Amino acid sequence: MQLLCNFVKQNKMENNIKYQFKTNIKCGGCISKVGPVLDEKVGIVEWNVDTTNPDKILTVQANGISENEIITTVQNAGYKIEKI
């Protein structure tokens, strides 16, 4: 079963930076916990988690938020995350 979550904010900005991370976000329950945190974070334009990938890859399109801020945000939601 493939579970791919994708969120896009309505006001997409140009000059986005794409970050990818290995995580332990592995199911719909995890996504429902971390999703609102990512959705509310200023600077995250779009995000998705590929739960079918063994490394549970989180991809973030960002504008105005650093890689370290994304890492801290996910960790504060209770998940492991490391940059690829």
Buried (B, 14 or more C-beta within 10 A) or exposed (E): EEEEBEBEBEEEEEEBBEBBBBBEBBEEEBBEBBBEBBEEBEBBBBBBBBBEEEEBBBBBBBBEBEBEBBBEBBEEBEBEBEEE
